[in-house]
Amino acid sequence: MTKKTILFCRVSSKEQEDTGYSLDAQEKLLSDYANKQGFDVVKIFKISESASGKQIRKLFNEMLQYVAKHNINVICVEKIDRLTRNLKDAVGINDWVQEDERRQVHFVKENFIAGKNTRAHENLVWDMKVSISRFYTNNLSEEVRKGQKEKISQGWLPTKPPLGYKTVGDKGHKIHVIDEEKAPFLRKMFELYSTGNYSINSLVKVMFKEGLRSRAGKKVGKSRMSDLLSDPFYVGRMRWKGEEYAGKQEPMISVALFDAVQTRLGRKQSNALQFKKHNPVFKAKIVCQECNGTITWEIQKGHWYGHCNHYRNCSQSKYWRQEKVEEKLFPLFDKVAPKSKRILNILERAIKETHTDEVSYYNASLSEIKKSLELNQRRLDAIYVDKIDGKITADFYEKKFREYSKATEEAESSLKQLNKGNADYYRAGYAIHELASNAANIYSSPKATVEDKRLLLSKVFSNLSIKEETISPNYTLAFEFLREWMPKLNETFEPIDGGSIQALSEEMMLAHPIVLPG
């Protein structure tokens, strides 16, 4: 009768995959051997280089269960260290073959067959090779840990960085830099969550619509997004095996923003209530001016009503209806808004003109740095080819490699400093003015959702306080500046008798180069 057999293929590193030990190569070798022996191959088990220790152990056990269940008596494998590298698995294989004298393990390249009737000296060779394989694995693990420790001491994460960063450089010299294609999505993810207007679930949906994708091109799920939001890598630190270390990677966000997000993440239970279906616009947005207690909101007959949550110890026992509170917001928006589109256009032109020199310098510097990076990369590629072809010695290659790598690092450092200058910040300045101009319309738009309104409030006000019928605003830093200067600007451009627009006064002409950059 034809003997049934299974094939067991395994590669344990990328180097093995690239140097002739691929899974396909092993499968062909074992299939040819099985055909010559007249075996019937019923299943092929494969373990790739990316498999973890748990996955390897799981698949090994599945293989033993499969051969026992289907009464298969032959296992074909390339070499002993392809099948097992630890004593526990070796004992499992030995127990399996000892149960039935028909059972065999064929190690093709070593021309060795393990079975119940294997001679003593062959069993000794088997035991020695298992021990050697076990030593190799233990030594490899020790070297890996040593390399990881050294990498961390140099300030670099010894594994793949989180989403928003990418790995660059040659083997042994790899570092992590910001991935400019994905970084804007990650920054927005942190900013949106810090507002308190989004749960993790809602943030997943919003960021997917915005275009955030994993490295595999899929949606970033809830648990993964939670991990990203709590990863200190984005502020220049590294978490490794439960410990934090200082990192050399460029921070993507500020420490203040990261800390604000961690505060939100630490309030998961209360957030579960905050993000229920009926979420009031002003939840956690307004405090009582009398006792500094948070105004609590509840729905009655289809309308939201707020009251001080310290009502027993507070003189204010009044209930405020949401619509009445909203009416008092619009004058607060008006205080920071340009009165006309004309004023907004003048602001845009003035801001751009003020920063023309900075933009020109930025573009020129960026061009030079890019040229330097491209030149160094060409040089690195060229000396690598010369080394492979034997045109230069290994020592000369190492010398030039260090020289060009250092030049590349210096250019990348200059690029980071240049980007920190943010020559396009005039756009942000215009965007703030434009938001102030449209705030009232955005808030009152029929299309505005509760989340839209809460986000707008968080951009304009750091907080609001209420006493009787009066709402007092604390504007955010940018809008506090507008509250101070916008009335003066609007007054300068206000219509005079006859309907014409008053021209720039001499005082305004002198002031605007100083005022606008602020």
Number of C-alpha atoms within 10 A of each C-alpha: 5 8 14 19 23 25 22 23 24 27 20 18 14 13 12 14 17 9 8 11 18 20 20 14 13 22 21 11 15 25 19 12 15 23 11 9 11 14 18 15 19 12 14 16 15 18 18 17 17 12 15 12 8 9 13 19 14 11 15 20 13 13 19 15 12 14 20 12 9 10 12 19 19 24 24 25 24 22 20 20 21 17 21 22 20 17 14 10 16 18 12 14 18 17 12 20 19 15 11 13 13 14 19 24 22 22 20 17 12 11 9 16 18 20 22 17 15 13 10 9 9 13 17 11 12 17 15 12 17 21 17 15 19 17 14 14 15 14 12 12 12 12 12 13 13 11 14 17 15 13 18 18 13 12 17 22 25 19 11 11 19 14 20 22 23 15 14 11 12 10 7 8 9 14 21 20 19 19 14 11 10 18 17 13 19 21 16 15 20 20 16 18 21 21 19 22 22 20 19 19 14 14 19 22 15 15 19 17 11 12 10 25 17 14 12 7 8 10 18 20 16 16 11 12 20 15 11 19 20 15 16 21 25 28 20 18 20 23 15 14 5 6 7 12 17 18 21 18 21 17 16 19 19 12 14 10 17 20 15 17 20 16 13 18 19 11 10 13 9 10 17 10 11 18 17 10 7 12 17 23 20 21 18 16 18 22 24 23 19 15 16 15 19 19 24 21 23 15 14 9 5 7 12 20 20 21 20 27 18 18 15 9 11 14 11 18 14 14 15 18 17 17 11 11 17 14 10 14 17 15 12 19 22 18 19 26 26 23 18 12 11 12 18 17 14 10 20 19 11 16 20 18 13 16 15 13 11 15 18 12 13 17 12 11 15 16 11 12 19 14 13 17 20 12 15 20 15 13 16 20 13 11 18 19 13 13 17 11 9 10 12 14 11 13 10 11 17 14 10 16 18 12 13 19 19 13 16 21 12 15 19 17 14 15 18 14 11 17 13 9 12 12 18 14 14 21 13 10 18 18 13 17 23 18 19 23 22 14 22 18 14 16 21 12 11 8 9 13 12 16 16 14 18 21 17 18 23 17 17 23 19 16 16 19 19 20 14 13 10 11 17 16 17 13 21 16 13 16 24 18 13 21 18 12 15 20 16 13 18 16 11 17 19 16 13 9 7 6 8 10 13 13 12 13 11 8 9 14 11 11 11 17 14 10 10 15 12 9
